[in-house]
């Protein structure tokens, strides 16, 4: 059975020889980072791999991974002291739960000023580029109209729908331009085209950032407790947790949020929003409804099957991306 070791720089065959970390030279005191890492004893553990052949775990091999038991940081100024209790360092050991030794303003100050400049012309050029690609892909797929091209088109077009979503996302964050009206118009056109209510999503996404990682208040990551899961009816369990239905969990979330939460991204009186945001939600829902009406018209004009192949399946591919991302947030 092949075994491997993950070293600091590479993956190499594992031997029975005990491995020690070489001490690293300390950093100059005039560098920005005033801390250095001490090499510490390591423990080895095994994890399954797909590329190493073996008889155990159904043919999967094992990796012997060398991992530090703990991380110790020593300040140059406090060198020789036995105990430090500032900036997340306690008894010479790094505390990952302590506040970092820097502020958000320090990070912002380190970013070059030109990165903060919002260029609306450049932003609009991205919109034009992506829209041209979307219609170009649709034209090519419709021209060839064969089952070799369609699967490639669905993946490519679903990715481009996600690109439109990202541009609308930047409009919602205000990073698209300094003009709120331009952000709103571009955001509505981009998000409505992929059946996302712009203001409804923008506000709930703001709530997500304000409560990032919070088990109860985070909008984009909401794990279910055992109690809530057991209270779900069979239809809800089927639609949310049985493939391929979870691929459409995102539009379901937009309509009714996560299990255990009330409200909708389309309803102006939802508890997601405050009273002065009611007009924004009505506007976004109206734009979304107009897009649904356009799709209904196209279904009668060109037939439901061509519309399904040109728009429906790429939309399903796009809608499955937020579900996958949300499932990977820890």
N, C-alpha and C positions, 0 to 999 in steps of 0.2 A: 504493500500500500504506500502510495506517495504521500509525503507530508511536507509541509512548507512552513516557512517562518516569514512573517511580515516584519521587515526591519525598518529602520528610519528612512531608507532610500529605495528599497527594492523588495522583491519577493524571491526568496531563495530556498533551496532544499534545507529541511530541518535535520540537524545532527544532534547527537546526545551531548555535545560539548556545551557547557554552561556559558551563556552569553552575558557579558557585562557591558554596560554603557561606558564609553570613555568620557571623562570630564570635559566639559566645554569651557573655553576661555571666557572670562568675564568680559562684559561690555565696557567700553570706555565710559567714564563718568560724565562726559559731555554729550553723550547721545541723548536722543529724545526719550528713549525707554530707559528708565533708571533701574529696571529690575532685570534679574537674570534667573534662569531656571537651574536648579540643582539636579543632577542625575540621581535617580533613586533606584532601589532594587525593583525588579520587575517580576511579575507572575505570568505564567503561561496558561492559556486555556485553549480549548479546541472548539472550532466552529465548522459546520459542514460547508463544503465547496462543491461546485458543479464541474470544475475542470480537473480535479484530482480523482483518479479512479480508486475505488475501494469496495470492499464487500459490505461494509456496514451502512446503515441509513439508506437502504435501497440503492446501493451503487454509488452513493456520494462519498467523496473523500473528506478528509479533515484538515483544517488549518491549525497549526500551533502558533497562536498569536501571543507575542510578547507585549504586555501592557503594564504601565506603571501602577504601583499600588496606591500612590498618592502623589500629588504635585506640591512641591515646596518652592516658594519664591522668597528670595532674600534681597532686601534693599541694600544698595551700596552704602548708604548713609548709616544704616542700622547694622552693618556687618559687625559681628562680634557680640551683638546683644542676643540674649537668650529668648526674649519675648517681645513681640510687637503686636499691637492691637488696633492699628489704624489701616484704613483702606483695604479691608477684607483680608488682612494678614493677622493671624492669631497664633502665637507660639511658633512663628516661622512657617505656618502652613496656610495655603490659600483656601479661603472660604468662598465657594461659588455662590452662596446665598447672600453675601454681603454686597453693599453698594459698591460700584466700581470706583476707582480713584480718579475719575474724570466726569465731566458733566456733558449733557447734550450740546451745550454751547461750544464746548471744546471740539467736539466732532465737527460741528458746522464750521467753526473757524478754520479747521484743517482742510476743508474742501475748497478748491480754487474758485475764485469769484465767478469766473465765466460759466461754471456749472450751474449757477443759480439764475442765469439769464434765460428768460422764456421768449423764444422766437416764434411768433404765430405763423410766419411764412414757412418756416421749416416744419412746424407741426402740420400745417395744411398740406405741405408737399407729401408727408407720410399718408395723409388721408387719400389724396389723389392717387398716389402710387398703389395703395392697397385696394382701392375701389377698382382701378384699372385691372389689377391682377384678378380680382373676384369675377368681374365680367369676362375677362379673357379666358379664365379657366372654364366658365360656364359655356362660352362660345365653342371652345375646343371640344369639350365633352359632348355637346349637342351635335356638333358636326360629325364626329366619328361614330357616336351612338352605338358602341359595342361593349360587351361585357368584359373585355380586357381593359378598356379605358375607364369604365365607371368606378371600380374600386379605387383606382389611383386618384381619380377626381374627388371622390368622397373624402379621402384622407387629406388631400391638398386643400380642398375648399373648406373642410371643417377647421383646418389650421388657420386659414385666412379669416374665417368668421371669428376665431379667437383673437386674431390680430385686430379686427375691428373693435372687439370688446376691450382690448388693452388701450386703444386710442380713446375710447369713451371713458375708460377708467381714469386716464390722465386728465380728461376734461372734468371728471367728478372731483379729482384731487386739486384742480386748479393749476396743474403743472403744464397744461396744454398752452395756455396764454395768460396774460394778466387781465384780459377782458372777460368779465363774467358772462356777458351776453354771447360772445363768440363760443365760450366753453359750453354754454347751455344749448345753443343751436347745433353745434357740432356733436355734442353728446347725445342729443335727442335723435339726430339723424343716424348716428352710428349704432346706438344701442337699440333703437326701435327697429332697425333693419334686421337685427338678430333676436327680436322679441324680448328685449329687456327694458323694463320701465326705468328711464334714466334717473329721474329724481328719487324714485322709490329705492332703487338700488344704491344711488349715491349716498343717501342718508343712512341706510342700514349699514353700508360699508364704512361710513364714518363711525358708527357705533361699534363696528368690529375693531377698528383701530384703537378706539378709546378703551376697549375691554379685551385686548388681545390676549388669548390664552386663558381667559376666565371661563371656568366650566359652565357657569350659568348665564353670563351676560354676553359672551362672545357670539356674534351673529354668524360668522363663517365656520366656526368650529364648535359644535354643540353635541358632545357625546351624550348618549342616552343612559340614564340610570336603569338598573334592573327593574325597578318599580314601574317606570314609564314604559319600558319595552314590553313588560308583561301586560300592561293595560291597553296596548294597541290591539285593534281589531285585526282579523286575518287579512282583510283586503289591504290595510295599511302596511302590514308586515310584508305581504307579497310584493307590493309596488315599490317598497323602499329597500328591501334586502334580498330580492331574488332576481338574478340576471335574466333578461337584459334590462329590466325596469329601472334599476339604479342609474342607468345612463341618462335617464330623464329626471333624476332627483332634483336637479337645479331648477327647471321650470316649476316643479311641484313646490320647491322651497319658496320661490318667488310668489307663488299663489297663496300658500298657506303656512309658510315658515316651517321651522323644525318641530317635530313632535314635542308636546309639552309647552309650546309657545303659541300665543294667539296673535291674530292680525294678518295683514297681507300687504305686499308691496304695491298693490293696486288701489287699496281703499284709503281715502284721505282721512278717515277717522280711526285708522289703525293706531295702536299704542306705540308703534314704531316712530310716529311723527308727533310734532307739537302743532298747536293750532295754526301758527303763522306759516306752516309748511303745506297747508291744505291745498292752496292753489297750485303749488308745484306738483303735487301728486296728481291732481286732476289733469294738469297739462300732460304729464308723462303717460298717464293711462289713456288719454285721448290719442296721443301719438302712437301708442302701442296698438290701440283698437284700429287706427287707420292702417297700420301695417297688416294686421289680421285681415281687414277688408280687402287690401290689395292682393294678398295671397289667395283669398277666396275667389276674387275675380280671375286671377291667373289660373286657378284650378279649373274654372269653367272655360276659359279662353284656350288653354293649351292642353287640358286634360289633367286629371289628378296624378297619373303615373309619371309623366314627365316632370311635374312639379315636385313629386316625391323624390325623384332621382336628382334633380337639379338643386333643390332647396331642403327638402325634408331630411334626407339622410345626412348631408353635411351639417345641418342644424343639430341632429342627434350626436354627431361626432363632437361638435363644439360644446354642446351642453354637458357631455360626459367629462370634460376637462376640469371644470370647477369641482365636480364631485370627487374626482381623483385627488386633486390638490387638497381639498378639505379633509379627505381621509388620511392624508400624510402629515397633517399638522399635529405637532405634539406639544 
